[in-house]
Amino acid sequence: GSQWMMKTTPSLSVYQDNPENAGEGLKPLLDFAAGKNLPSESTFFYLGATEIFRELPADVVSKMLVAVNETVKTYPFQVSSDSVQVITGQQEGIYGWVALNQLMLAFSAGCLQNCYGGLDLGSGSAEITFLGDHIPPASYDFPFTWGAETFHAYTHSFGGVGYILGLQNINLTLISSTAATTIPHPCFLNGFNSTWSYQGNDYNFVGTGSFDACLNLVKEVMKVDAPCPTPPCSFDGAYQPPLRGKYAALSNFRDVEQFLEGGNSGDNDHSVGYLQKHGSDFCTMSWSDALAQYGKDYDEDELSQYCYGSSLTYGLLKGYGFDDSDHVIYEKKVNGIKWSWTLGMSVQKLRERYEPEP
């Protein structure tokens, strides 16, 4: 069949100050989909809002979702009571895992032996999902039925350590540690200066470019020293069974890895230590040298964050328990199809709609 995909910016969260207008932000996507002239009776609409929405006040979120619902109803799509919702981090993790293994054809080949663990890194949160050797505790267990089989996947979502929120939380850590407004920032390259506004104050971050110092800030944001109420834990006090099987690192993991390997799209199987080695090398570059080498291919905002990105991705993988010698594959496309947790949500919703109850 045909594949249609469209991505727009900014996200719906920009409407938090005028939530009644949130539906306007969806119109380019809705117009794109409506233009494909799909049969209305079998075209279902679903929207899943993620981590940034989970952080917003409940009344703001409610108004935004109502506005979205009202807008969608003016289009020729099927809309149901669960079409527009804020999904949990656990749902986000399992939907991503379903999409990954559906595209890998792992379910049809036998999931216990062939399913990959999924490592997602979004804007606001990071998710890890895999099949362990035992059924995890209830709050980490996501029973999942595929055909005649039921799997008990471990999944957990870590809020505040996504690619965007993680850097914001590092910035907050830095400004809370000093009364100064000009602050050294190890996650930015030497020679890069950035102004950041928070609660009416402007802070000037001066890049010092240190992978290790940035990694220490990442670990602080990850709360690697938090108590572990139900051992074993990864970080932030989260239970996690021992890693098992093979893993795919997705979304921003792939973006960072692809940058560190020079923009090549071929080799996507690297050791975890690869991120540390090449991230450390990049972090020692001056901003002027980075612009000269990469400026043609990356905009400045994107380029300025790859020292941070390499520290974040490495810190997360180490936090999950990977050794430097462990290999993961880094993906954005699987068998030629772009991976997204939204694909997994679509697959699951359609299965719920059309598969008979067991």
C-alpha positions as CSV (number, residue, x, y, z in Angstrom):
1,G,0.0,0.0,0.0
2,S,0.9,3.7,-0.1
3,Q,2.8,5.4,2.7
4,W,1.9,9.0,3.5
5,M,3.7,10.9,6.2
6,M,3.9,14.6,7.1
7,K,5.6,16.3,10.0
8,T,5.0,19.9,11.1
9,T,6.4,22.2,13.7
10,P,5.9,23.6,16.3
11,S,4.2,21.1,18.6
12,L,0.7,21.6,20.1
13,S,2.2,22.5,23.4
14,V,2.9,26.1,22.1
15,Y,-0.9,26.6,22.5
16,Q,-0.7,26.3,26.3
17,D,-1.3,30.0,26.7
18,N,-4.3,30.0,24.4
19,P,-5.6,26.4,24.6
20,E,-8.9,27.1,22.8
21,N,-6.9,27.6,19.6
22,A,-5.0,24.3,19.7
23,G,-7.1,22.8,16.9
24,E,-5.5,25.3,14.5
25,G,-2.1,23.6,15.0
26,L,-3.5,20.4,13.6
27,K,-5.1,21.8,10.4
28,P,-2.0,21.4,8.1
29,L,-1.9,17.7,9.1
30,L,-5.6,17.2,8.8
31,D,-5.7,19.0,5.4
32,F,-2.9,16.8,4.2
33,A,-4.7,13.6,5.2
34,A,-8.1,14.8,3.9
35,G,-6.4,15.5,0.6
36,K,-5.7,11.8,0.1
37,N,-9.4,11.1,-0.4
38,L,-9.5,8.1,1.9
39,P,-12.8,6.4,2.5
40,S,-14.4,8.2,5.5
41,E,-16.0,5.1,7.0
42,S,-12.7,3.3,7.4
43,T,-10.3,6.2,8.2
44,F,-9.8,6.5,11.9
45,F,-8.3,9.5,13.7
46,Y,-6.1,9.1,16.8
47,L,-4.0,11.7,18.6
48,G,-1.7,10.7,21.5
49,A,-0.1,13.6,23.4
50,T,3.1,12.8,25.3
51,E,5.5,14.0,28.0
52,I,5.3,17.7,27.6
53,F,1.4,17.4,27.8
54,R,1.8,15.3,30.9
55,E,3.7,18.1,32.6
56,L,1.1,20.8,31.8
57,P,-1.8,21.8,34.2
58,A,-4.8,19.5,33.8
59,D,-7.2,22.3,33.0
60,V,-5.0,23.6,30.2
61,V,-4.7,20.1,28.7
62,S,-8.4,19.5,28.9
63,K,-9.1,22.7,27.0
64,M,-6.6,21.9,24.4
65,L,-8.0,18.4,23.8
66,V,-11.5,19.7,23.6
67,A,-10.4,22.2,20.9
68,V,-8.6,19.5,19.0
69,N,-11.7,17.2,19.2
70,E,-13.9,20.0,17.8
71,T,-11.6,20.7,14.9
72,V,-11.2,17.0,14.0
73,K,-14.9,16.5,13.9
74,T,-15.1,18.9,10.9
75,Y,-13.0,16.5,8.8
76,P,-14.1,13.2,7.1
77,F,-12.6,10.9,9.7
78,Q,-14.0,8.5,12.2
79,V,-13.6,10.0,15.7
80,S,-14.4,8.0,18.9
81,S,-14.2,8.7,22.6
82,D,-10.5,7.6,22.8
83,S,-9.4,9.3,19.6
84,V,-7.8,12.3,21.4
85,Q,-5.9,11.6,24.7
86,V,-2.8,12.1,26.7
87,I,-1.0,8.8,26.7
88,T,1.1,7.5,29.6
89,G,4.8,7.0,29.4
90,Q,4.1,3.3,29.7
91,Q,1.8,3.4,26.7
92,E,4.4,5.4,24.7
93,G,7.1,2.8,25.5
94,I,4.9,-0.2,24.5
95,Y,3.6,1.5,21.3
96,G,7.2,2.1,20.3
97,W,8.1,-1.5,21.0
98,V,5.2,-2.8,19.0
99,A,6.1,-0.6,16.0
100,L,9.7,-1.7,16.1
101,N,9.0,-5.4,16.3
102,Q,6.2,-5.3,13.8
103,L,8.5,-3.7,11.3
104,M,11.3,-6.1,12.2
105,L,8.8,-9.0,11.5
106,A,9.7,-10.3,14.9
107,F,6.2,-11.2,16.0
108,S,5.7,-13.6,13.1
109,A,9.1,-15.1,13.6
110,G,8.5,-15.7,17.3
111,C,8.8,-12.8,19.7
112,L,10.6,-14.5,22.6
113,Q,13.6,-15.3,20.5
114,N,13.4,-12.5,17.9
115,C,11.9,-9.3,19.5
116,Y,14.2,-6.4,20.0
117,G,14.2,-4.2,23.1
118,G,13.2,-0.7,22.3
119,L,15.1,2.4,23.5
120,D,13.2,5.6,22.6
121,L,14.5,9.1,23.2
122,G,11.8,11.8,22.6
123,S,11.7,15.5,23.3
124,G,10.4,15.1,26.9
125,S,11.1,11.6,28.0
126,A,13.0,8.4,27.4
127,E,11.5,4.9,27.3
128,I,12.9,1.4,27.6
129,T,10.8,-1.6,26.8
130,F,11.9,-5.3,26.6
131,L,11.0,-8.8,27.4
132,G,12.8,-9.9,30.6
133,D,13.2,-13.4,31.9
134,H,10.4,-13.0,34.5
135,I,7.1,-11.1,34.8
136,P,8.0,-7.7,36.2
137,P,6.2,-6.0,39.1
138,A,2.7,-4.8,38.3
139,S,3.6,-1.1,37.9
140,Y,6.3,-2.0,35.3
141,D,4.4,-4.8,33.6
142,F,2.5,-4.4,30.3
143,P,0.7,-7.6,29.4
144,F,0.5,-7.7,25.6
145,T,-1.4,-10.2,23.5
146,W,-0.3,-10.9,19.9
147,G,-2.3,-13.7,18.3
148,A,-2.5,-16.6,20.7
149,E,0.5,-15.4,22.8
150,T,0.6,-13.1,25.8
151,F,3.9,-11.3,26.6
152,H,4.8,-9.5,29.8
153,A,7.0,-6.6,28.6
154,Y,8.9,-4.5,31.1
155,T,8.5,-0.9,30.2
156,H,9.3,2.4,31.9
157,S,9.2,6.0,30.9
158,F,11.7,8.5,32.5
159,G,10.2,12.0,32.4
160,G,12.4,15.1,32.2
161,V,15.4,13.4,30.4
162,G,14.2,13.8,26.8
163,Y,16.3,15.6,24.3
164,I,14.6,19.0,25.0
165,L,13.6,18.8,28.6
166,G,16.9,17.2,29.6
167,L,18.8,20.2,28.4
168,Q,16.4,22.5,30.1
169,N,16.8,20.6,33.4
170,I,20.6,20.9,33.0
171,N,20.2,24.6,32.5
172,L,18.1,24.8,35.7
173,T,20.8,22.8,37.6
174,L,23.5,25.3,36.5
175,I,21.6,28.5,37.3
176,S,20.5,27.1,40.7
177,S,24.2,26.5,41.7
178,T,25.3,30.1,41.4
179,A,24.1,33.7,41.8
180,A,25.9,34.7,38.6
181,T,24.1,35.3,35.4
182,T,27.1,34.4,33.2
183,I,27.7,30.7,33.7
184,P,30.2,28.2,32.2
185,H,28.3,25.4,30.4
186,P,30.2,22.2,29.6
187,C,27.6,20.8,27.3
188,F,28.2,23.6,24.7
189,L,31.4,23.8,22.7
190,N,34.1,26.3,23.6
191,G,33.4,29.6,21.9
192,F,29.6,29.1,21.8
193,N,27.5,31.5,23.8
194,S,23.8,31.2,24.4
195,T,21.3,33.4,26.2
196,W,18.6,31.5,28.2
197,S,15.5,33.2,29.8
198,Y,13.9,31.8,32.9
199,Q,11.3,33.4,35.2
200,G,12.1,36.9,33.8
201,N,15.9,36.6,34.1
202,D,18.4,36.2,31.3
203,Y,21.3,33.9,31.7
204,N,24.4,33.8,29.5
205,F,25.8,30.4,29.1
206,V,29.5,30.3,27.9
207,G,30.5,27.0,26.4
208,T,33.4,25.1,27.9
209,G,33.0,21.9,25.9
210,S,33.7,18.9,28.2
211,F,32.0,15.5,27.6
212,D,32.8,14.2,31.1
213,A,31.5,17.4,32.9
214,C,28.4,17.4,30.7
215,L,27.9,13.7,31.5
216,N,28.0,14.5,35.2
217,L,25.2,17.0,34.7
218,V,23.2,14.4,32.7
219,K,23.6,12.0,35.6
220,E,22.4,14.6,38.0
221,V,19.3,15.2,35.9
222,M,18.8,11.4,35.6
223,K,19.0,11.1,39.4
224,V,21.5,8.1,39.2
225,D,22.0,8.2,43.0
226,A,18.3,8.0,43.9
227,P,17.3,5.3,46.4
228,C,16.2,2.0,44.9
229,P,13.0,0.7,46.7
230,T,12.7,-2.4,44.6
231,P,16.1,-3.8,43.4
232,P,17.5,-4.0,40.9
233,C,17.2,-0.5,39.6
234,S,18.5,1.5,36.6
235,F,18.3,5.1,37.8
236,D,15.8,7.5,39.4
237,G,14.7,4.7,41.7
238,A,13.1,2.7,38.8
239,Y,13.1,-1.1,39.0
240,Q,14.6,-2.8,36.0
241,P,15.3,-6.5,35.4
242,P,18.6,-7.5,33.9
243,L,18.9,-6.6,30.2
244,R,18.1,-9.5,27.8
245,G,18.4,-9.9,24.1
246,K,19.2,-7.4,21.4
247,Y,18.2,-3.7,21.4
248,A,17.4,-0.9,19.0
249,A,18.0,2.8,20.0
250,L,15.5,5.0,18.2
251,S,14.6,8.7,17.5
252,N,17.1,11.1,19.0
253,F,19.5,8.2,19.7
254,R,19.8,7.7,15.9
255,D,20.2,11.4,15.2
256,V,23.1,11.7,17.6
257,E,24.8,8.5,16.4
258,Q,24.4,9.5,12.8
259,F,26.0,12.9,13.4
260,L,28.9,11.3,15.3
261,E,29.6,8.9,12.4
262,G,29.8,11.9,10.0
263,G,26.3,11.9,8.7
264,N,26.6,8.4,7.1
265,S,23.4,6.4,7.0
266,G,25.1,3.0,6.4
267,D,26.6,1.5,9.5
268,N,24.1,1.8,12.4
269,D,25.5,-1.0,14.6
270,H,27.9,0.4,17.2
271,S,29.1,-0.3,20.7
272,V,27.9,1.9,23.5
273,G,31.4,3.1,24.0
274,Y,31.3,4.6,20.4
275,L,29.1,7.4,21.8
276,Q,31.7,8.2,24.5
277,K,34.7,8.1,22.2
278,H,33.3,10.2,19.3
279,G,31.2,12.4,21.6
280,S,34.4,13.2,23.6
281,D,36.2,14.1,20.4
282,F,33.4,16.4,19.3
283,C,33.1,18.1,22.6
284,T,36.8,19.2,22.5
285,M,36.2,21.0,19.2
286,S,35.9,24.8,19.2
287,W,32.6,26.2,18.0
288,S,34.3,27.9,15.1
289,D,35.9,24.6,13.9
290,A,32.5,22.9,14.3
291,L,30.8,25.5,12.2
292,A,33.5,25.2,9.5
293,Q,33.2,21.4,9.4
294,Y,29.5,20.9,9.8
295,G,27.8,24.3,9.2
296,K,26.7,23.4,5.7
297,D,24.7,20.4,6.8
298,Y,23.3,21.4,10.2
299,D,21.7,24.6,11.5
300,E,23.4,26.3,14.5
301,D,20.8,25.3,17.1
302,E,21.0,21.7,16.1
303,L,24.8,21.6,15.9
304,S,25.2,23.4,19.2
305,Q,23.5,20.5,21.0
306,Y,25.5,17.5,19.8
307,C,28.0,17.6,22.6
308,Y,25.1,17.5,25.0
309,G,23.3,14.9,22.9
310,S,26.3,12.5,23.0
311,S,26.6,12.9,26.8
312,L,22.8,12.3,27.2
313,T,22.6,9.2,25.0
314,Y,25.7,7.7,26.5
315,G,24.5,8.5,30.0
316,L,21.1,6.9,29.4
317,L,22.5,3.7,27.9
318,K,24.9,3.3,30.8
319,G,22.1,4.1,33.2
320,Y,20.1,1.2,31.7
321,G,23.0,-1.1,32.4
322,F,24.8,-1.4,29.1
323,D,28.5,-2.0,29.0
324,D,30.8,0.0,26.7
325,S,31.4,-3.1,24.7
326,D,27.6,-3.9,24.2
327,H,26.3,-3.2,20.8
328,V,22.9,-1.7,19.9
329,I,21.5,-0.7,16.5
330,Y,20.4,2.8,15.9
331,E,17.3,3.2,13.8
332,K,14.9,5.8,12.4
333,K,13.8,3.6,9.5
334,V,13.1,-0.2,9.8
335,N,12.9,-2.1,6.6
336,G,12.5,1.1,4.7
337,I,9.6,2.4,6.9
338,K,10.1,5.3,9.3
339,W,9.8,4.1,12.9
340,S,7.5,5.9,15.3
341,W,5.6,5.0,18.4
342,T,2.6,6.5,16.6
343,L,2.7,3.5,14.2
344,G,2.6,1.1,17.1
345,M,-0.4,3.0,18.5
346,S,-2.2,2.7,15.2
347,V,-1.4,-1.0,15.0
348,Q,-2.7,-1.6,18.5
349,K,-5.9,0.5,18.0
350,L,-6.7,-1.3,14.8
351,R,-6.1,-4.7,16.4
352,E,-8.4,-3.7,19.3
353,R,-11.1,-2.6,16.7
354,Y,-10.9,-5.6,14.4
355,E,-9.5,-8.6,16.3
356,P,-12.1,-10.7,18.2
357,E,-11.9,-10.9,21.9
358,P,-10.1,-14.1,23.0
